[in-house]
């Protein structure tokens, strides 16, 4: 080693990770760029978009936000599919389950958690149907995001379906595969937590509680992906979770527009 040339252990580990990515992933430069975009740009983009909607609650601004969100999520999901192939839908990262020492996840455990989530989704809808206005306080925090016209209501359904499918493809499919390729020696549970944290931070515009809850759901959806060997269950539950908001909307949001504030 030449005099004065020093190698830092941390830098060596980082260099090794980069080399692993370049050796194990197709289109590594684009993959790294996409991870940086998801980690750094997406949270800021969401936050700025929410600020704009809070300032400008016009129907045109809200519809534009819906359309941009749908388009962007599908473009990113298609890019992920092109980078790793559509097989990420059916195949969790190789070796991740073994690394986590969960080679076999009991079907009963998966069904139990899934049923629990479904009950948690359905119960509020039943309560609201029986007691109109019961969800108003819950919806106050995101009222500026909610549809105010019939047209917006149906586009909002597309937003929910897009989030359920595309976000699972991106954050459970692509991100997990990337992390396992980049950090194969790191404990699998930590990698799942890292992917869940990225998912939560992407929803930072929802506030601290929303960010944490989203991260927890991301962790659970990752376990479904690993346990079932498919993204389908996660996609279905994710879409239903978002569509729950649609079902909680009062009928007056269709007929007269959902009020942004109550007098």
DRENDO-1510 file (C-alpha; in Angstrom, 1 decimal, always signed):
<recs>
REC; n; res; u; v; w
REC; 1; UNK; +0.0; +0.0; +0.0 .
REC; 2; UNK; +1.5; +3.4; -1.0 .
REC; 3; UNK; +2.6; +5.7; +1.9 .
REC; 4; UNK; -0.2; +8.0; +3.1 .
REC; 5; UNK; -2.9; +5.8; +1.6 .
REC; 6; UNK; -5.5; +4.8; +4.2 .
REC; 7; UNK; -8.6; +2.7; +3.8 .
REC; 8; UNK; -11.5; +3.3; +6.2 .
REC; 9; UNK; -13.4; +0.2; +7.3 .
REC; 10; UNK; -16.7; +2.0; +6.7 .
REC; 11; UNK; -15.7; +3.1; +3.2 .
REC; 12; UNK; -14.5; -0.4; +2.5 .
REC; 13; UNK; -17.9; -1.9; +3.4 .
REC; 14; UNK; -19.7; +0.8; +1.4 .
REC; 15; UNK; -17.5; +0.0; -1.6 .
REC; 16; UNK; -18.1; -3.7; -1.2 .
REC; 17; UNK; -21.8; -3.1; -1.2 .
REC; 18; UNK; -21.6; -1.0; -4.4 .
REC; 19; UNK; -19.5; -3.7; -6.1 .
REC; 20; UNK; -22.1; -6.3; -5.1 .
REC; 21; UNK; -24.9; -4.3; -6.6 .
REC; 22; UNK; -23.0; -3.9; -9.8 .
REC; 23; UNK; -22.2; -7.7; -9.9 .
REC; 24; UNK; -25.6; -9.0; -8.9 .
REC; 25; UNK; -28.2; -6.6; -10.4 .
REC; 26; UNK; -29.0; -5.8; -14.0 .
REC; 27; UNK; -28.7; -2.0; -14.7 .
REC; 28; UNK; -27.0; -1.3; -11.4 .
REC; 29; UNK; -26.6; +2.5; -12.0 .
REC; 30; UNK; -30.2; +2.9; -12.7 .
REC; 31; UNK; -31.2; +0.8; -9.7 .
REC; 32; UNK; -29.1; +2.9; -7.4 .
REC; 33; UNK; -30.5; +6.0; -8.9 .
REC; 34; UNK; -34.1; +4.7; -8.3 .
REC; 35; UNK; -33.4; +3.8; -4.7 .
REC; 36; UNK; -32.0; +7.3; -4.1 .
REC; 37; UNK; -35.1; +8.8; -5.7 .
REC; 38; UNK; -37.4; +6.7; -3.5 .
REC; 39; UNK; -35.4; +7.6; -0.4 .
REC; 40; UNK; -34.8; +11.3; -0.9 .
REC; 41; UNK; -37.1; +12.7; -3.6 .
REC; 42; UNK; -40.4; +10.9; -2.9 .
REC; 43; UNK; -40.9; +12.1; +0.7 .
REC; 44; UNK; -40.1; +15.7; -0.4 .
REC; 45; UNK; -42.4; +15.5; -3.4 .
REC; 46; UNK; -45.2; +14.2; -1.2 .
REC; 47; UNK; -44.7; +16.9; +1.4 .
REC; 48; UNK; -44.6; +19.7; -1.3 .
REC; 49; UNK; -47.7; +18.3; -3.0 .
REC; 50; UNK; -49.6; +18.3; +0.3 .
REC; 51; UNK; -48.6; +21.9; +1.0 .
REC; 52; UNK; -49.9; +22.9; -2.4 .
REC; 53; UNK; -53.2; +21.1; -1.9 .
REC; 54; UNK; -53.7; +22.7; +1.5 .
REC; 55; UNK; -53.1; +26.2; +0.0 .
REC; 56; UNK; -55.1; +25.6; -3.2 .
REC; 57; UNK; -58.2; +23.4; -2.5 .
REC; 58; UNK; -59.7; +24.0; -6.0 .
REC; 59; UNK; -61.1; +20.9; -7.8 .
REC; 60; UNK; -58.6; +21.3; -10.6 .
REC; 61; UNK; -55.6; +21.2; -8.3 .
REC; 62; UNK; -56.9; +18.1; -6.6 .
REC; 63; UNK; -57.6; +16.3; -9.8 .
REC; 64; UNK; -54.2; +17.2; -11.2 .
REC; 65; UNK; -52.6; +15.7; -8.1 .
REC; 66; UNK; -54.6; +12.5; -8.5 .
REC; 67; UNK; -53.6; +12.1; -12.1 .
REC; 68; UNK; -49.9; +12.9; -11.5 .
REC; 69; UNK; -49.8; +10.4; -8.6 .
REC; 70; UNK; -51.4; +7.6; -10.7 .
REC; 71; UNK; -49.0; +8.3; -13.6 .
REC; 72; UNK; -45.9; +8.5; -11.5 .
REC; 73; UNK; -46.6; +5.4; -9.5 .
REC; 74; UNK; -47.2; +3.3; -12.5 .
REC; 75; UNK; -44.2; +4.6; -14.3 .
REC; 76; UNK; -42.0; +3.7; -11.3 .
REC; 77; UNK; -43.6; +0.3; -11.0 .
REC; 78; UNK; -43.0; -0.4; -14.7 .
REC; 79; UNK; -39.4; +0.7; -14.3 .
REC; 80; UNK; -39.0; -1.7; -11.4 .
REC; 81; UNK; -40.4; -4.5; -13.4 .
REC; 82; UNK; -38.1; -3.7; -16.3 .
REC; 83; UNK; -35.1; -3.6; -14.0 .
REC; 84; UNK; -35.8; -6.9; -12.2 .
REC; 85; UNK; -38.4; -8.6; -14.4 .
REC; 86; UNK; -42.0; -9.4; -13.6 .
REC; 87; UNK; -40.9; -12.4; -11.5 .
REC; 88; UNK; -40.6; -10.2; -8.5 .
REC; 89; UNK; -44.4; -10.5; -8.2 .
REC; 90; UNK; -44.0; -14.2; -7.5 .
REC; 91; UNK; -40.4; -14.6; -6.1 .
REC; 92; UNK; -39.2; -12.9; -2.9 .
REC; 93; UNK; -35.4; -12.2; -2.8 .
REC; 94; UNK; -33.5; -15.5; -2.8 .
REC; 95; UNK; -32.2; -16.5; +0.6 .
REC; 96; UNK; -34.1; -13.7; +2.5 .
REC; 97; UNK; -36.4; -16.1; +4.3 .
REC; 98; UNK; -33.5; -18.4; +5.3 .
REC; 99; UNK; -31.6; -15.4; +6.5 .
REC; 100; UNK; -34.5; -14.5; +8.7 .
REC; 101; UNK; -34.9; -18.1; +9.8 .
REC; 102; UNK; -38.5; -18.2; +8.6 .
REC; 103; UNK; -38.2; -20.9; +5.9 .
REC; 104; UNK; -41.8; -21.9; +6.6 .
REC; 105; UNK; -44.3; -19.4; +7.8 .
REC; 106; UNK; -47.4; -21.2; +9.1 .
REC; 107; UNK; -50.4; -20.6; +6.8 .
REC; 108; UNK; -52.6; -20.1; +9.9 .
REC; 109; UNK; -50.4; -17.2; +11.0 .
REC; 110; UNK; -50.7; -15.5; +7.7 .
REC; 111; UNK; -54.4; -16.0; +7.5 .
REC; 112; UNK; -54.8; -14.9; +11.1 .
REC; 113; UNK; -53.0; -11.6; +10.5 .
REC; 114; UNK; -54.8; -11.1; +7.2 .
REC; 115; UNK; -58.2; -11.6; +8.8 .
REC; 116; UNK; -57.3; -9.3; +11.6 .
REC; 117; UNK; -56.4; -6.6; +9.1 .
REC; 118; UNK; -59.7; -7.2; +7.2 .
REC; 119; UNK; -61.7; -6.8; +10.4 .
REC; 120; UNK; -59.9; -3.6; +11.2 .
REC; 121; UNK; -60.8; -2.4; +7.7 .
REC; 122; UNK; -64.4; -3.4; +7.7 .
REC; 123; UNK; -65.4; -2.4; +11.3 .
REC; 124; UNK; -65.0; +1.4; +10.8 .
REC; 125; UNK; -67.1; +1.2; +7.6 .
REC; 126; UNK; -69.9; -0.6; +9.4 .
REC; 127; UNK; -69.8; +1.9; +12.2 .
REC; 128; UNK; -70.0; +4.8; +9.7 .
REC; 129; UNK; -72.9; +3.3; +7.8 .
REC; 130; UNK; -74.8; +2.9; +11.1 .
REC; 131; UNK; -73.7; +6.3; +12.5 .
REC; 132; UNK; -73.1; +8.9; +9.8 .
REC; 133; UNK; -70.4; +11.4; +10.8 .
REC; 134; UNK; -68.6; +9.0; +13.1 .
REC; 135; UNK; -65.5; +9.1; +10.9 .
REC; 136; UNK; -65.4; +12.9; +10.5 .
REC; 137; UNK; -62.7; +13.4; +13.1 .
REC; 138; UNK; -60.6; +10.6; +11.7 .
REC; 139; UNK; -60.8; +12.2; +8.2 .
REC; 140; UNK; -60.0; +15.7; +9.4 .
REC; 141; UNK; -56.3; +15.2; +9.0 .
REC; 142; UNK; -56.5; +14.3; +5.4 .
REC; 143; UNK; -59.6; +16.2; +4.4 .
REC; 144; UNK; -57.7; +18.3; +1.9 .
REC; 145; UNK; -56.9; +15.0; +0.0 .
REC; 146; UNK; -60.4; +13.8; -0.3 .
REC; 147; UNK; -62.6; +14.0; -3.4 .
REC; 148; UNK; -65.2; +16.7; -3.5 .
REC; 149; UNK; -67.0; +15.9; -6.8 .
REC; 150; UNK; -68.4; +12.6; -8.4 .
REC; 151; UNK; -65.6; +12.7; -11.0 .
REC; 152; UNK; -62.9; +13.1; -8.3 .
REC; 153; UNK; -64.4; +10.3; -6.3 .
REC; 154; UNK; -63.9; +7.7; -9.1 .
REC; 155; UNK; -60.4; +9.0; -9.9 .
REC; 156; UNK; -59.7; +8.6; -6.2 .
REC; 157; UNK; -60.6; +4.9; -6.5 .
REC; 158; UNK; -58.0; +4.6; -9.2 .
REC; 159; UNK; -55.5; +6.3; -6.8 .
REC; 160; UNK; -56.3; +3.7; -4.2 .
REC; 161; UNK; -55.9; +0.8; -6.6 .
REC; 162; UNK; -52.7; +2.2; -8.0 .
REC; 163; UNK; -51.2; +2.6; -4.5 .
REC; 164; UNK; -52.2; -1.0; -3.6 .
REC; 165; UNK; -50.6; -2.5; -6.6 .
REC; 166; UNK; -47.7; -0.2; -7.6 .
REC; 167; UNK; -46.4; +0.6; -4.1 .
REC; 168; UNK; -46.2; -3.1; -3.3 .
REC; 169; UNK; -44.3; -3.7; -6.5 .
REC; 170; UNK; -41.9; -0.9; -5.7 .
REC; 171; UNK; -41.4; -1.1; -1.9 .
REC; 172; UNK; -41.8; -4.8; -1.3 .
REC; 173; UNK; -40.7; -6.1; -4.6 .
REC; 174; UNK; -37.9; -3.9; -5.9 .
REC; 175; UNK; -36.6; -2.4; -2.7 .
REC; 176; UNK; -36.3; -5.7; -0.9 .
REC; 177; UNK; -34.5; -7.3; -3.9 .
REC; 178; UNK; -32.2; -4.4; -4.1 .
REC; 179; UNK; -31.3; -4.5; -0.3 .
REC; 180; UNK; -30.7; -8.2; -0.4 .
REC; 181; UNK; -28.4; -7.8; -3.4 .
REC; 182; UNK; -26.5; -4.9; -1.9 .
REC; 183; UNK; -26.3; -6.3; +1.7 .
REC; 184; UNK; -26.5; -10.1; +1.5 .
REC; 185; UNK; -24.6; -10.5; +4.9 .
REC; 186; UNK; -27.0; -8.2; +6.8 .
REC; 187; UNK; -29.7; -9.9; +8.9 .
REC; 188; UNK; -32.8; -10.3; +6.9 .
REC; 189; UNK; -35.0; -8.7; +9.6 .
REC; 190; UNK; -33.0; -5.5; +9.4 .
REC; 191; UNK; -33.4; -5.4; +5.6 .
REC; 192; UNK; -37.2; -5.8; +6.0 .
REC; 193; UNK; -37.2; -3.1; +8.6 .
REC; 194; UNK; -35.2; -0.8; +6.3 .
REC; 195; UNK; -37.6; -1.3; +3.4 .
REC; 196; UNK; -40.6; -0.7; +5.8 .
REC; 197; UNK; -38.8; +2.5; +7.0 .
REC; 198; UNK; -38.4; +3.7; +3.4 .
REC; 199; UNK; -42.1; +3.1; +2.8 .
REC; 200; UNK; -43.1; +5.0; +6.0 .
REC; 201; UNK; -40.8; +8.0; +5.2 .
REC; 202; UNK; -42.4; +8.2; +1.7 .
REC; 203; UNK; -45.7; +8.9; +3.5 .
REC; 204; UNK; -44.1; +11.5; +5.9 .
REC; 205; UNK; -46.7; +14.0; +4.7 .
REC; 206; UNK; -49.2; +12.1; +6.8 .
REC; 207; UNK; -47.4; +13.3; +10.0 .
REC; 208; UNK; -45.6; +11.3; +12.6 .
REC; 209; UNK; -48.4; +8.9; +13.5 .
REC; 210; UNK; -49.2; +8.3; +9.8 .
REC; 211; UNK; -45.5; +7.7; +9.0 .
REC; 212; UNK; -45.1; +5.1; +11.8 .
REC; 213; UNK; -48.3; +3.3; +11.0 .
REC; 214; UNK; -47.5; +3.2; +7.3 .
REC; 215; UNK; -44.0; +1.7; +8.2 .
REC; 216; UNK; -45.6; -0.9; +10.4 .
REC; 217; UNK; -48.0; -1.9; +7.6 .
REC; 218; UNK; -45.0; -2.1; +5.2 .
REC; 219; UNK; -43.3; -4.5; +7.6 .
REC; 220; UNK; -46.4; -6.7; +7.8 .
REC; 221; UNK; -46.8; -6.7; +4.0 .
REC; 222; UNK; -43.2; -7.7; +3.6 .
REC; 223; UNK; -43.8; -10.7; +5.8 .
REC; 224; UNK; -46.8; -11.6; +3.7 .
REC; 225; UNK; -44.6; -11.4; +0.6 .
REC; 226; UNK; -41.9; -13.6; +2.1 .
REC; 227; UNK; -44.4; -16.0; +3.7 .
REC; 228; UNK; -46.7; -16.5; +0.7 .
REC; 229; UNK; -44.0; -16.2; -2.0 .
REC; 230; UNK; -46.2; -13.6; -3.8 .
REC; 231; UNK; -47.1; -10.0; -3.7 .
REC; 232; UNK; -50.8; -10.7; -4.4 .
REC; 233; UNK; -52.0; -10.8; -0.8 .
REC; 234; UNK; -50.2; -7.7; +0.1 .
REC; 235; UNK; -51.5; -5.9; -3.0 .
REC; 236; UNK; -55.1; -6.9; -2.2 .
REC; 237; UNK; -54.9; -5.9; +1.5 .
REC; 238; UNK; -53.1; -2.6; +0.6 .
REC; 239; UNK; -55.7; -1.7; -2.0 .
REC; 240; UNK; -58.6; -2.5; +0.4 .
REC; 241; UNK; -56.9; -0.4; +3.2 .
REC; 242; UNK; -56.8; +2.6; +0.9 .
REC; 243; UNK; -60.3; +2.0; -0.5 .
REC; 244; UNK; -61.6; +2.0; +3.1 .
REC; 245; UNK; -61.2; +5.8; +3.0 .
REC; 246; UNK; -63.4; +5.9; -0.1 .
REC; 247; UNK; -66.1; +3.9; +1.8 .
REC; 248; UNK; -65.9; +6.2; +4.8 .
REC; 249; UNK; -66.7; +9.2; +2.8 .
REC; 250; UNK; -70.2; +10.6; +3.5 .
REC; 251; UNK; -72.7; +10.7; +0.6 .
REC; 252; UNK; -72.7; +14.4; +0.6 .
REC; 253; UNK; -69.2; +14.3; -0.8 .
REC; 254; UNK; -70.7; +13.1; -4.0 .
REC; 255; UNK; -73.8; +15.3; -4.1 .
REC; 256; UNK; -72.4; +18.6; -2.9 .
REC; 257; UNK; -68.7; +18.1; -2.5 .
REC; 258; UNK; -66.9; +17.0; +0.6 .
REC; 259; UNK; -66.5; +20.1; +2.8 .
REC; 260; UNK; -62.9; +21.1; +3.6 .
REC; 261; UNK; -63.9; +22.5; +6.9 .
REC; 262; UNK; -66.8; +22.4; +9.1 .
REC; 263; UNK; -68.5; +25.5; +10.5 .
</recs>
